[in-house]
């Protein structure tokens, strides 16, 4: 039985006109084509890697922006939360305190004065009916939504000497139970969600935050030195927090209006 011999594929013709005109021999032409092919693959790989890296960077940036993770929107380094005092029991339910809060009501005072000559000057203020507009962080936004948040009031303050920045935020929730639950959750949740600043804090600033349940409301306080530095022994952030919390006074007036007692 006869077998056919497999015919070899003839080698490619490396007599390329343009290369021949340059005086290159077939073997030189073959070597040049191989080098050019390898270089083309390497260039394409480098280009692809660069494009992928750029897309990844854009994607991370977009995710951070969606979550509010900008220089101005990072969470505070230090945080504390407090349960609602008994004095706010009369406004434990929004059904009994149905009148919406207003910027005029909360932020009527253009200055807030505390101890040790601390004076805060009111800057930008806003009341959002979409609470998600005032917050960042998927879990925080979801929990606030489930708590029936109907308003988020924010005001920015600067100390008279220009040394400090502060922001006061008030969330209008369904009742004291969900308000207390939010404050308790924020003791760990704040790392992945916090309030959006009305005016930017310095880049890489050291900031402190606090959450206070006040009946069916939750107040969020955010503090920083204007230069972004960590506080020194001369910086009394506790007094600064008490000073900005003077914005809560209208809530006491609501308690008085409901109970008739001071």
C-alpha positions, 0 to 999 in steps of 0.5 A: 500500500503506497503512502503519499508524502506530505508536501511541504508548504513552500516558504513565503516569498520575502522579496517584498518590492519596497524592501527589495528597492531598499537593497535588503536581501530576502533573509534581511526582509524576513528578519525585519518583518518579524521584528516589526510584528513583535514590536507591534504586539508590544506596543498594542499590549502597552497601549491596552494596559494604559487604557485599562488602567485609565478606565479603572482609575475613572471607575474608582473615581466615579464610585467615590463621587457616587458615594460622596468620597471626595476630599470634602466628604470623607468621614470624621476621624472621631465620632460619638453618639448620644441617645435622646434626653427625656426632655424631648419625649413630647416630640418622640413622634412626628405625628405629634410634631407635624409642622415641617422645620424651616431654615428661618426657624432653625437658623434665625441666629446669625451668630452662636456664642459659646464659652471661652469667647467662641463665636460662630458665624452663620454661612450657607444654609439649606433645607432639603426635602430629599434627605439623600441630597444631604448624605453620602454612603449607600447604607446610611442613605438607605437607613435614613430613608427607611426611618422616614426622613422627610427633611435634612437641614444643614448650616455651615459656620465659621468662628469669628477668629477664622480658626474653626469650621463647623456644620450642623445638620438636622434630620426629621425622622418618623419617631424617636425609635428610628432616631435612636437606632440611627444614632446607634448605627452611626457609631460604626456606620459613620466610617462608610457614610456621613453628611455632605459639606455645604462648604468644603473642609480643608484637604486631608483635614482632621474632623470630629463628628457627633450624632444626637437623638432629639425626639424624632430628630437626629442632629449631626455635628461636624467640626474642624480647624480651618487649617485642617490640622489636628487639635492642640490642647488649646483647641476645645472641640467639646465647647465648639460642639456645644456652641454649634448645638445652640441651633437645636434651641427651636426644638425646645420651643416645640416641646414647650408649645406642645406641653405648655411648660418650659 
